[in-house]
Structure formats: structure tokens, C-alpha cells
Amino acid sequence: MTQASQRFLPLDVFRGMTVCFMIIVNTGGTGGTYWPLDHASWHGWTPTDLVFPSFLFAVGNAMSFSMKKYGQLGNAAVLGKIFKRTLIIFLLGFLMYWFPFVQHTDSGLVFKPLSHTRILGVLQRIALCYGIASLLIYYLPKKWVWAVSALLLFGYWAILWFAGVPGDQYGIHGNAGLMLDKFILGDNHLYHGEGFPFDPEGILSTFPAIVNVIAGYYAGLFVQRQGKTQGGIMRMIFTGALLIALAYVWNTVFPINKKLWTSSYVLLTVGIDLLLLSLLIIIIDMLGFTKGTGFFTVFGKNPLFLYLLSEVLVILMYVIHINGSSLYKWINDVIFQPVSPGKFGSLLFSLAYMLLCWSIGFILDKKRIYVRV
């Protein structure tokens, strides 16, 4: 879809930085990765753990611009837009996990059964959080949206504590979210990257993630009204710092955990995102320093498409085999590891792959092609 529209530069840069880093951390090489590019093993956080919630925050920011048009539409049209977008993004995520519909076995390529395909995931969470947040914001007054947000955070805490395995409520095997996913989806439809069925984008943990989108939406509205003033920026910085402090207080009883998407993790990530967005507004809008921003706006103008492209290309690289190993492993072992063995060689591969995706985005931007759902 070719589209020209007015852009909000700090938002495009913020979103572009998120997608850029997301591609880098998702494509680690075969020589290991540096700790900032790994997720925390369980409790705690690393810079990588900020990527996904920051993308949800950016989704909310973008909604603060797009939802202005909803007031001119009828109720049926608004619902149609929200549900259509939610369904398309969800299906794209599901098909991405099923793609390329075949897998390598000892007997060769065989059809990848639907019965063993992951149902939830990154794009699916984006879809659900966008859809639910949109409905809440469109139909409820602001104070009620914040009340529901508080209910989601405290309610999630209560469910994990009272419905989990006593003594292991916040453990990877004893949390209530895993029990719910196993009961509704079954082991075969969950993520198996931990070596056993556990989905970090499960059903229950999606609910607190909605708050990241809601926070991004109201932050976007605030920026449009007074975020470019000195007083407005100071309020954003103060709010961000306060949320981070509250997150660490809550962390003493409800640990910061990305894979559980705990409520303290929500406060932490929203707080950091407010500080980052404030910094970008100061640099770009107030100081007028825009040099280098074009690199990130390439990602920011086509975020969903470039993320999806990066994932699909990696999947294809794993499917294509050369001399008994995947193309992904072959490129790392033959090209990048000989240049610099170990973690730095892996980083070089990640950066090269990110630049490949960027070059495609650059071509699309030059042709003013912006893919929208």
C-alpha cells in the first residue's frame, strides 16, 4: 500500500530503534552472544527485555494519532477497523510460525502439521493488545481506562499468587499462566524454546501487556498537547522516574520478569520508554538535531513489515541446507566466525543481517511505499 502522510519524527525514530534492536537480538550468530543481547534467564532484565514492551508502547503512541479519525466514523466502521486489523496481525503471526509448512527430518522434508504449530507469539500479542486497548480507549472515559489498567496489573498479580503452585507461583513450572495455556492450548501449541512447553506470550500474561499499549497511547496524546514544552518534558521525565522507582519497590514482592510479563515489569518498561521518548523529543524537536535519524526512520515507517520480513528470511535460511547444515549456520561458520571467532563474529552477523533488512526498508521508503494493515 503506497501512502504519504505527515509523520511524527521522534515516534518514528523511537519505533525504528525498537525494530532495529529487535532484529539484532533475534538473529544471534553461532559463536554466542553478549549478555545485553540475551534475555534475562528468569527474574531481572537486560536491554533485550526492553524491546518488545517498547514496541507495544510505540503501537500505543501511533494509536494516539490514528484514533483521532475514529470520531468521524460510525460505530460499525470503528469496530470493523479494529477487528480487521487485530485479526490480520494475529493471522500473520500464526502463519509465520507455521511457515514454510515443511520441516527437516531424517527421511527428508515433511509437512509441518498444524497440530504442532504455536498459536500465540509476538505478532499475536501485538494484535491482541492493540485490539483490546483500542476498544477500552474508544468506549471508556479516560479515568475508567486507567482504572481497568490498574485492575489488569493488580488482578494479574493476584491470579498468579493465588492460582499458582504454592511456593512456586512465580516459577517457570508453577505459574498459573502456564497451567492456563496447557489447559486451553495444549503442549503442542506452545513455545518450546526453553526445552519444554512454556509460552512467554501466553494467554494470561497478555493482559498486563495491554497496559504498555494504553500507556503509549496517553503518552502520545500528552506529547501532542504539551510534550514539546519544557514543563511537559519535565513531567514526562518525572513520571518515568517515578514508575521505575515503583517498579523496583513492587519487585520486592512481585519480581520484574519479562517471560511472565509481571506488573512490576510493566511499570519498569513504561517508565524507561517515557525517559527514552523524552530524550528523543529533546534532541530532535527542541534542539533540532536530526542528523542520523533517517537511518532509524527507515525502520520506523515500515515497522511491522520489516519485522515480519526479518523473521521469514531467517526461517528460510534455516530451511535451506548446505553440506548438511542450515544456510543460517553455514553463513555464520564460513563467513563471520573466521573473521572474528566467538561473540564478536556473531555480532557482526547480526549487524549485517539488520543492514540487509534496512536496505530493503530504504528502497521502500525511497519509493514512498509504506505497508499498512
TORKOL-4160 file (C-alpha; in steps of 0.2 Angstrom, whole numbers, padded with zeros to 4 digits, m for minus):
373
<pt num="1" X="0000" Y="0000" Z="0000"/>
<pt num="2" X="0008" Y="0017" Z="m0005"/>
<pt num="3" X="0004" Y="0030" Z="0007"/>
<pt num="4" X="0010" Y="0048" Z="0010"/>
<pt num="5" X="0006" Y="0056" Z="0027"/>
<pt num="6" X="0013" Y="0068" Z="0040"/>
<pt num="7" X="0025" Y="0059" Z="0052"/>
<pt num="8" X="0030" Y="0062" Z="0070"/>
<pt num="9" X="0049" Y="0061" Z="0069"/>
<pt num="10" X="0053" Y="0056" Z="0087"/>
<pt num="11" X="0040" Y="0042" Z="0086"/>
<pt num="12" X="0047" Y="0036" Z="0070"/>
<pt num="13" X="0064" Y="0036" Z="0077"/>
<pt num="14" X="0059" Y="0028" Z="0094"/>
<pt num="15" X="0049" Y="0014" Z="0084"/>
<pt num="16" X="0064" Y="0012" Z="0072"/>
<pt num="17" X="0076" Y="0010" Z="0086"/>
<pt num="18" X="0065" Y="m0004" Z="0093"/>
<pt num="19" X="0063" Y="m0013" Z="0077"/>
<pt num="20" X="0082" Y="m0011" Z="0073"/>
<pt num="21" X="0087" Y="m0019" Z="0090"/>
<pt num="22" X="0073" Y="m0032" Z="0089"/>
<pt num="23" X="0081" Y="m0039" Z="0073"/>
<pt num="24" X="0098" Y="m0039" Z="0080"/>
<pt num="25" X="0094" Y="m0048" Z="0096"/>
<pt num="26" X="0083" Y="m0061" Z="0086"/>
<pt num="27" X="0097" Y="m0065" Z="0075"/>
<pt num="28" X="0112" Y="m0070" Z="0086"/>
<pt num="29" X="0126" Y="m0080" Z="0077"/>
<pt num="30" X="0133" Y="m0097" Z="0081"/>
<pt num="31" X="0148" Y="m0090" Z="0092"/>
<pt num="32" X="0137" Y="m0085" Z="0106"/>
<pt num="33" X="0130" Y="m0068" Z="0111"/>
<pt num="34" X="0135" Y="m0054" Z="0123"/>
<pt num="35" X="0124" Y="m0053" Z="0138"/>
<pt num="36" X="0115" Y="m0037" Z="0133"/>
<pt num="37" X="0108" Y="m0046" Z="0118"/>
<pt num="38" X="0101" Y="m0060" Z="0128"/>
<pt num="39" X="0085" Y="m0061" Z="0138"/>
<pt num="40" X="0086" Y="m0062" Z="0157"/>
<pt num="41" X="0086" Y="m0081" Z="0161"/>
<pt num="42" X="0071" Y="m0078" Z="0173"/>
<pt num="43" X="0069" Y="m0064" Z="0185"/>
<pt num="44" X="0078" Y="m0047" Z="0182"/>
<pt num="45" X="0080" Y="m0039" Z="0165"/>
<pt num="46" X="0093" Y="m0035" Z="0151"/>
<pt num="47" X="0092" Y="m0021" Z="0137"/>
<pt num="48" X="0085" Y="m0035" Z="0126"/>
<pt num="49" X="0070" Y="m0037" Z="0138"/>
<pt num="50" X="0065" Y="m0019" Z="0134"/>
<pt num="51" X="0062" Y="m0021" Z="0115"/>
<pt num="52" X="0045" Y="m0030" Z="0115"/>
<pt num="53" X="0037" Y="m0019" Z="0128"/>
<pt num="54" X="0044" Y="m0003" Z="0119"/>
<pt num="55" X="0036" Y="m0009" Z="0103"/>
<pt num="56" X="0019" Y="m0010" Z="0111"/>
<pt num="57" X="0022" Y="0007" Z="0119"/>
<pt num="58" X="0026" Y="0013" Z="0101"/>
<pt num="59" X="0010" Y="0005" Z="0095"/>
<pt num="60" X="0000" Y="0015" Z="0108"/>
<pt num="61" X="0009" Y="0031" Z="0103"/>
<pt num="62" X="0004" Y="0028" Z="0085"/>
<pt num="63" X="m0014" Y="0025" Z="0090"/>
<pt num="64" X="m0015" Y="0042" Z="0098"/>
<pt num="65" X="m0013" Y="0049" Z="0080"/>
<pt num="66" X="m0024" Y="0037" Z="0071"/>
<pt num="67" X="m0038" Y="0036" Z="0083"/>
<pt num="68" X="m0042" Y="0054" Z="0080"/>
<pt num="69" X="m0051" Y="0049" Z="0064"/>
<pt num="70" X="m0062" Y="0037" Z="0073"/>
<pt num="71" X="m0073" Y="0051" Z="0079"/>
<pt num="72" X="m0079" Y="0054" Z="0061"/>
<pt num="73" X="m0084" Y="0036" Z="0059"/>
<pt num="74" X="m0099" Y="0026" Z="0064"/>
<pt num="75" X="m0098" Y="0013" Z="0077"/>
<pt num="76" X="m0099" Y="m0001" Z="0065"/>
<pt num="77" X="m0085" Y="0006" Z="0055"/>
<pt num="78" X="m0074" Y="0008" Z="0070"/>
<pt num="79" X="m0077" Y="m0010" Z="0076"/>
<pt num="80" X="m0073" Y="m0016" Z="0058"/>
<pt num="81" X="m0056" Y="m0007" Z="0058"/>
<pt num="82" X="m0051" Y="m0013" Z="0075"/>
<pt num="83" X="m0056" Y="m0031" Z="0072"/>
<pt num="84" X="m0050" Y="m0032" Z="0055"/>
<pt num="85" X="m0033" Y="m0026" Z="0060"/>
<pt num="86" X="m0032" Y="m0037" Z="0075"/>
<pt num="87" X="m0037" Y="m0052" Z="0065"/>
<pt num="88" X="m0024" Y="m0049" Z="0051"/>
<pt num="89" X="m0009" Y="m0046" Z="0063"/>
<pt num="90" X="m0014" Y="m0061" Z="0073"/>
<pt num="91" X="m0015" Y="m0072" Z="0057"/>
<pt num="92" X="0001" Y="m0065" Z="0051"/>
<pt num="93" X="0010" Y="m0071" Z="0067"/>
<pt num="94" X="0002" Y="m0088" Z="0066"/>
<pt num="95" X="0006" Y="m0091" Z="0048"/>
<pt num="96" X="0024" Y="m0085" Z="0052"/>
<pt num="97" X="0026" Y="m0099" Z="0065"/>
<pt num="98" X="0019" Y="m0112" Z="0053"/>
<pt num="99" X="0029" Y="m0106" Z="0038"/>
<pt num="100" X="0036" Y="m0114" Z="0027"/>
<pt num="101" X="0024" Y="m0128" Z="0031"/>
<pt num="102" X="0038" Y="m0141" Z="0030"/>
<pt num="103" X="0052" Y="m0147" Z="0041"/>
<pt num="104" X="0068" Y="m0157" Z="0040"/>
<pt num="105" X="0068" Y="m0175" Z="0047"/>
<pt num="106" X="0079" Y="m0190" Z="0045"/>
<pt num="107" X="0068" Y="m0195" Z="0030"/>
<pt num="108" X="0069" Y="m0178" Z="0022"/>
<pt num="109" X="0057" Y="m0163" Z="0021"/>
<pt num="110" X="0039" Y="m0167" Z="0028"/>
<pt num="111" X="0024" Y="m0157" Z="0030"/>
<pt num="112" X="0023" Y="m0147" Z="0046"/>
<pt num="113" X="0007" Y="m0152" Z="0055"/>
<pt num="114" X="m0005" Y="m0139" Z="0061"/>
<pt num="115" X="m0007" Y="m0149" Z="0076"/>
<pt num="116" X="0010" Y="m0145" Z="0082"/>
<pt num="117" X="0011" Y="m0126" Z="0077"/>
<pt num="118" X="0012" Y="m0112" Z="0090"/>
<pt num="119" X="m0003" Y="m0102" Z="0091"/>
<pt num="120" X="0002" Y="m0087" Z="0101"/>
<pt num="121" X="0018" Y="m0077" Z="0099"/>
<pt num="122" X="0025" Y="m0059" Z="0096"/>
<pt num="123" X="0013" Y="m0053" Z="0082"/>
<pt num="124" X="m0001" Y="m0062" Z="0090"/>
<pt num="125" X="0002" Y="m0052" Z="0107"/>
<pt num="126" X="0003" Y="m0036" Z="0097"/>
<pt num="127" X="m0013" Y="m0040" Z="0089"/>
<pt num="128" X="m0022" Y="m0044" Z="0105"/>
<pt num="129" X="m0015" Y="m0029" Z="0115"/>
<pt num="130" X="m0019" Y="m0017" Z="0101"/>
<pt num="131" X="m0037" Y="m0024" Z="0099"/>
<pt num="132" X="m0041" Y="m0024" Z="0117"/>
<pt num="133" X="m0033" Y="m0007" Z="0121"/>
<pt num="134" X="m0042" Y="0001" Z="0106"/>
<pt num="135" X="m0059" Y="m0005" Z="0112"/>
<pt num="136" X="m0055" Y="0001" Z="0130"/>
<pt num="137" X="m0049" Y="0018" Z="0124"/>
<pt num="138" X="m0063" Y="0021" Z="0112"/>
<pt num="139" X="m0078" Y="0016" Z="0123"/>
<pt num="140" X="m0072" Y="0021" Z="0140"/>
<pt num="141" X="m0068" Y="0038" Z="0148"/>
<pt num="142" X="m0050" Y="0041" Z="0152"/>
<pt num="143" X="m0052" Y="0038" Z="0171"/>
<pt num="144" X="m0060" Y="0021" Z="0168"/>
<pt num="145" X="m0047" Y="0016" Z="0156"/>
<pt num="146" X="m0034" Y="0019" Z="0169"/>
<pt num="147" X="m0045" Y="0010" Z="0182"/>
<pt num="148" X="m0046" Y="m0005" Z="0171"/>
<pt num="149" X="m0027" Y="m0004" Z="0168"/>
<pt num="150" X="m0024" Y="m0004" Z="0187"/>
<pt num="151" X="m0036" Y="m0019" Z="0188"/>
<pt num="152" X="m0026" Y="m0028" Z="0175"/>
<pt num="153" X="m0010" Y="m0026" Z="0184"/>
<pt num="154" X="m0016" Y="m0030" Z="0202"/>
<pt num="155" X="m0028" Y="m0043" Z="0196"/>
<pt num="156" X="m0014" Y="m0052" Z="0186"/>
<pt num="157" X="m0003" Y="m0052" Z="0202"/>
<pt num="158" X="m0017" Y="m0059" Z="0212"/>
<pt num="159" X="m0021" Y="m0073" Z="0200"/>
<pt num="160" X="m0003" Y="m0078" Z="0199"/>
<pt num="161" X="m0001" Y="m0078" Z="0218"/>
<pt num="162" X="m0017" Y="m0087" Z="0222"/>
<pt num="163" X="m0019" Y="m0099" Z="0207"/>
<pt num="164" X="m0001" Y="m0104" Z="0205"/>
<pt num="165" X="0008" Y="m0119" Z="0213"/>
<pt num="166" X="0011" Y="m0114" Z="0232"/>
<pt num="167" X="0029" Y="m0109" Z="0234"/>
<pt num="168" X="0032" Y="m0108" Z="0215"/>
<pt num="169" X="0019" Y="m0095" Z="0210"/>
<pt num="170" X="0032" Y="m0085" Z="0200"/>
<pt num="171" X="0042" Y="m0100" Z="0194"/>
<pt num="172" X="0043" Y="m0106" Z="0176"/>
<pt num="173" X="0034" Y="m0123" Z="0180"/>
<pt num="174" X="0022" Y="m0117" Z="0194"/>
<pt num="175" X="0015" Y="m0101" Z="0187"/>
<pt num="176" X="m0004" Y="m0100" Z="0183"/>
<pt num="177" X="m0001" Y="m0094" Z="0166"/>
<pt num="178" X="0007" Y="m0110" Z="0161"/>
<pt num="179" X="m0007" Y="m0120" Z="0168"/>
<pt num="180" X="m0020" Y="m0110" Z="0158"/>
<pt num="181" X="m0010" Y="m0112" Z="0142"/>
<pt num="182" X="m0008" Y="m0130" Z="0144"/>
<pt num="183" X="m0027" Y="m0132" Z="0148"/>
<pt num="184" X="m0033" Y="m0121" Z="0134"/>
<pt num="185" X="m0020" Y="m0123" Z="0120"/>
<pt num="186" X="m0011" Y="m0139" Z="0125"/>
<pt num="187" X="0008" Y="m0143" Z="0125"/>
<pt num="188" X="0010" Y="m0145" Z="0106"/>
<pt num="189" X="0004" Y="m0127" Z="0103"/>
<pt num="190" X="0016" Y="m0119" Z="0115"/>
<pt num="191" X="0033" Y="m0112" Z="0113"/>
<pt num="192" X="0047" Y="m0125" Z="0116"/>
<pt num="193" X="0062" Y="m0114" Z="0116"/>
<pt num="194" X="0065" Y="m0117" Z="0134"/>
<pt num="195" X="0067" Y="m0136" Z="0131"/>
<pt num="196" X="0049" Y="m0139" Z="0137"/>
<pt num="197" X="0032" Y="m0132" Z="0134"/>
<pt num="198" X="0031" Y="m0114" Z="0140"/>
<pt num="199" X="0025" Y="m0099" Z="0131"/>
<pt num="200" X="0032" Y="m0081" Z="0136"/>
<pt num="201" X="0017" Y="m0074" Z="0125"/>
<pt num="202" X="0004" Y="m0084" Z="0134"/>
<pt num="203" X="m0014" Y="m0080" Z="0137"/>
<pt num="204" X="m0014" Y="m0074" Z="0155"/>
<pt num="205" X="0002" Y="m0063" Z="0153"/>
<pt num="206" X="m0006" Y="m0054" Z="0138"/>
<pt num="207" X="m0017" Y="m0045" Z="0149"/>
<pt num="208" X="m0004" Y="m0034" Z="0159"/>
<pt num="209" X="0004" Y="m0031" Z="0142"/>
<pt num="210" X="m0011" Y="m0022" Z="0136"/>
<pt num="211" X="m0006" Y="m0008" Z="0149"/>
<pt num="212" X="0010" Y="m0005" Z="0139"/>
<pt num="213" X="m0001" Y="0000" Z="0124"/>
<pt num="214" X="m0013" Y="0011" Z="0134"/>
<pt num="215" X="0002" Y="0020" Z="0142"/>
<pt num="216" X="0009" Y="0023" Z="0125"/>
<pt num="217" X="m0007" Y="0030" Z="0119"/>
<pt num="218" X="m0009" Y="0043" Z="0133"/>
<pt num="219" X="0009" Y="0047" Z="0132"/>
<pt num="220" X="0006" Y="0051" Z="0113"/>
<pt num="221" X="m0008" Y="0062" Z="0117"/>
<pt num="222" X="0002" Y="0071" Z="0131"/>
<pt num="223" X="0016" Y="0074" Z="0119"/>
<pt num="224" X="0004" Y="0082" Z="0106"/>
<pt num="225" X="m0003" Y="0094" Z="0118"/>
<pt num="226" X="0012" Y="0099" Z="0129"/>
<pt num="227" X="0026" Y="0087" Z="0127"/>
<pt num="228" X="0036" Y="0099" Z="0117"/>
<pt num="229" X="0037" Y="0112" Z="0131"/>
<pt num="230" X="0049" Y="0112" Z="0145"/>
<pt num="231" X="0036" Y="0109" Z="0158"/>
<pt num="232" X="0029" Y="0095" Z="0148"/>
<pt num="233" X="0045" Y="0086" Z="0146"/>
<pt num="234" X="0049" Y="0088" Z="0164"/>
<pt num="235" X="0033" Y="0080" Z="0169"/>
<pt num="236" X="0036" Y="0065" Z="0157"/>
<pt num="237" X="0054" Y="0063" Z="0165"/>
<pt num="238" X="0047" Y="0064" Z="0182"/>
<pt num="239" X="0033" Y="0051" Z="0178"/>
<pt num="240" X="0046" Y="0039" Z="0170"/>
<pt num="241" X="0057" Y="0040" Z="0185"/>
<pt num="242" X="0043" Y="0038" Z="0197"/>
<pt num="243" X="0037" Y="0022" Z="0188"/>
<pt num="244" X="0054" Y="0015" Z="0188"/>
<pt num="245" X="0055" Y="0018" Z="0207"/>
<pt num="246" X="0038" Y="0010" Z="0210"/>
<pt num="247" X="0043" Y="m0005" Z="0199"/>
<pt num="248" X="0058" Y="m0008" Z="0210"/>
<pt num="249" X="0048" Y="m0007" Z="0226"/>
<pt num="250" X="0035" Y="m0019" Z="0218"/>
<pt num="251" X="0049" Y="m0030" Z="0213"/>
<pt num="252" X="0052" Y="m0035" Z="0231"/>
<pt num="253" X="0036" Y="m0045" Z="0231"/>
<pt num="254" X="0032" Y="m0047" Z="0213"/>
<pt num="255" X="0048" Y="m0049" Z="0203"/>
<pt num="256" X="0052" Y="m0040" Z="0187"/>
<pt num="257" X="0051" Y="m0054" Z="0174"/>
<pt num="258" X="0049" Y="m0052" Z="0155"/>
<pt num="259" X="0044" Y="m0070" Z="0152"/>
<pt num="260" X="0029" Y="m0069" Z="0165"/>
<pt num="261" X="0027" Y="m0050" Z="0160"/>
<pt num="262" X="0024" Y="m0046" Z="0178"/>
<pt num="263" X="0016" Y="m0030" Z="0183"/>
<pt num="264" X="0032" Y="m0023" Z="0190"/>
<pt num="265" X="0040" Y="m0026" Z="0173"/>
<pt num="266" X="0026" Y="m0016" Z="0165"/>
<pt num="267" X="0029" Y="m0001" Z="0176"/>
<pt num="268" X="0048" Y="m0003" Z="0173"/>
<pt num="269" X="0047" Y="m0003" Z="0154"/>
<pt num="270" X="0034" Y="0011" Z="0153"/>
<pt num="271" X="0045" Y="0021" Z="0164"/>
<pt num="272" X="0060" Y="0018" Z="0153"/>
<pt num="273" X="0051" Y="0021" Z="0137"/>
<pt num="274" X="0045" Y="0038" Z="0144"/>
<pt num="275" X="0063" Y="0043" Z="0148"/>
<pt num="276" X="0068" Y="0037" Z="0131"/>
<pt num="277" X="0054" Y="0046" Z="0121"/>
<pt num="278" X="0058" Y="0062" Z="0132"/>
<pt num="279" X="0076" Y="0061" Z="0127"/>
<pt num="280" X="0072" Y="0059" Z="0108"/>
<pt num="281" X="0060" Y="0074" Z="0109"/>
<pt num="282" X="0073" Y="0085" Z="0117"/>
<pt num="283" X="0086" Y="0080" Z="0105"/>
<pt num="284" X="0075" Y="0081" Z="0089"/>
<pt num="285" X="0062" Y="0093" Z="0092"/>
<pt num="286" X="0069" Y="0105" Z="0105"/>
<pt num="287" X="0087" Y="0105" Z="0100"/>
<pt num="288" X="0084" Y="0102" Z="0081"/>
<pt num="289" X="0097" Y="0089" Z="0080"/>
<pt num="290" X="0091" Y="0077" Z="0066"/>
<pt num="291" X="0107" Y="0070" Z="0059"/>
<pt num="292" X="0107" Y="0051" Z="0058"/>
<pt num="293" X="0088" Y="0050" Z="0062"/>
<pt num="294" X="0085" Y="0045" Z="0044"/>
<pt num="295" X="0093" Y="0028" Z="0047"/>
<pt num="296" X="0080" Y="0023" Z="0061"/>
<pt num="297" X="0065" Y="0031" Z="0052"/>
<pt num="298" X="0068" Y="0018" Z="0038"/>
<pt num="299" X="0063" Y="0005" Z="0051"/>
<pt num="300" X="0050" Y="0016" Z="0059"/>
<pt num="301" X="0040" Y="0019" Z="0044"/>
<pt num="302" X="0038" Y="0001" Z="0040"/>
<pt num="303" X="0040" Y="m0007" Z="0057"/>
<pt num="304" X="0028" Y="m0022" Z="0055"/>
<pt num="305" X="0033" Y="m0027" Z="0038"/>
<pt num="306" X="0052" Y="m0026" Z="0041"/>
<pt num="307" X="0050" Y="m0036" Z="0057"/>
<pt num="308" X="0040" Y="m0049" Z="0048"/>
<pt num="309" X="0052" Y="m0049" Z="0034"/>
<pt num="310" X="0067" Y="m0052" Z="0046"/>
<pt num="311" X="0058" Y="m0067" Z="0054"/>
<pt num="312" X="0053" Y="m0075" Z="0037"/>
<pt num="313" X="0070" Y="m0073" Z="0030"/>
<pt num="314" X="0078" Y="m0082" Z="0045"/>
<pt num="315" X="0066" Y="m0096" Z="0044"/>
<pt num="316" X="0070" Y="m0099" Z="0025"/>
<pt num="317" X="0089" Y="m0098" Z="0030"/>
<pt num="318" X="0086" Y="m0112" Z="0042"/>
<pt num="319" X="0076" Y="m0122" Z="0029"/>
<pt num="320" X="0089" Y="m0121" Z="0016"/>
<pt num="321" X="0103" Y="m0133" Z="0019"/>
<pt num="322" X="0121" Y="m0133" Z="0013"/>
<pt num="323" X="0133" Y="m0148" Z="0016"/>
<pt num="324" X="0122" Y="m0154" Z="0029"/>
<pt num="325" X="0119" Y="m0138" Z="0039"/>
<pt num="326" X="0107" Y="m0124" Z="0038"/>
<pt num="327" X="0111" Y="m0109" Z="0027"/>
<pt num="328" X="0110" Y="m0099" Z="0043"/>
<pt num="329" X="0123" Y="m0109" Z="0052"/>
<pt num="330" X="0134" Y="m0110" Z="0036"/>
<pt num="331" X="0135" Y="m0091" Z="0033"/>
<pt num="332" X="0140" Y="m0089" Z="0051"/>
<pt num="333" X="0153" Y="m0103" Z="0052"/>
<pt num="334" X="0160" Y="m0100" Z="0034"/>
<pt num="335" X="0160" Y="m0081" Z="0033"/>
<pt num="336" X="0158" Y="m0072" Z="0050"/>
<pt num="337" X="0166" Y="m0084" Z="0063"/>
<pt num="338" X="0183" Y="m0085" Z="0053"/>
<pt num="339" X="0183" Y="m0066" Z="0053"/>
<pt num="340" X="0181" Y="m0065" Z="0071"/>
<pt num="341" X="0178" Y="m0081" Z="0081"/>
<pt num="342" X="0166" Y="m0081" Z="0095"/>
<pt num="343" X="0154" Y="m0067" Z="0101"/>
<pt num="344" X="0160" Y="m0053" Z="0091"/>
<pt num="345" X="0158" Y="m0063" Z="0075"/>
<pt num="346" X="0140" Y="m0067" Z="0080"/>
<pt num="347" X="0138" Y="m0048" Z="0082"/>
<pt num="348" X="0145" Y="m0044" Z="0065"/>
<pt num="349" X="0132" Y="m0057" Z="0058"/>
<pt num="350" X="0118" Y="m0049" Z="0067"/>
<pt num="351" X="0123" Y="m0031" Z="0062"/>
<pt num="352" X="0125" Y="m0037" Z="0044"/>
<pt num="353" X="0108" Y="m0045" Z="0044"/>
<pt num="354" X="0100" Y="m0030" Z="0051"/>
<pt num="355" X="0108" Y="m0019" Z="0037"/>
<pt num="356" X="0101" Y="m0031" Z="0024"/>
<pt num="357" X="0083" Y="m0028" Z="0031"/>
<pt num="358" X="0087" Y="m0010" Z="0032"/>
<pt num="359" X="0092" Y="m0009" Z="0014"/>
<pt num="360" X="0075" Y="m0016" Z="0009"/>
<pt num="361" X="0066" Y="m0004" Z="0020"/>
<pt num="362" X="0077" Y="0010" Z="0012"/>
<pt num="363" X="0071" Y="0005" Z="m0005"/>
<pt num="364" X="0053" Y="0005" Z="0001"/>
<pt num="365" X="0055" Y="0022" Z="0009"/>
<pt num="366" X="0063" Y="0030" Z="m0007"/>
<pt num="367" X="0048" Y="0024" Z="m0017"/>
<pt num="368" X="0036" Y="0030" Z="m0003"/>
<pt num="369" X="0029" Y="0013" Z="0000"/>
<pt num="370" X="0023" Y="0011" Z="0017"/>
<pt num="371" X="0014" Y="m0006" Z="0021"/>
<pt num="372" X="m0001" Y="m0004" Z="0032"/>
<pt num="373" X="m0013" Y="m0017" Z="0039"/>
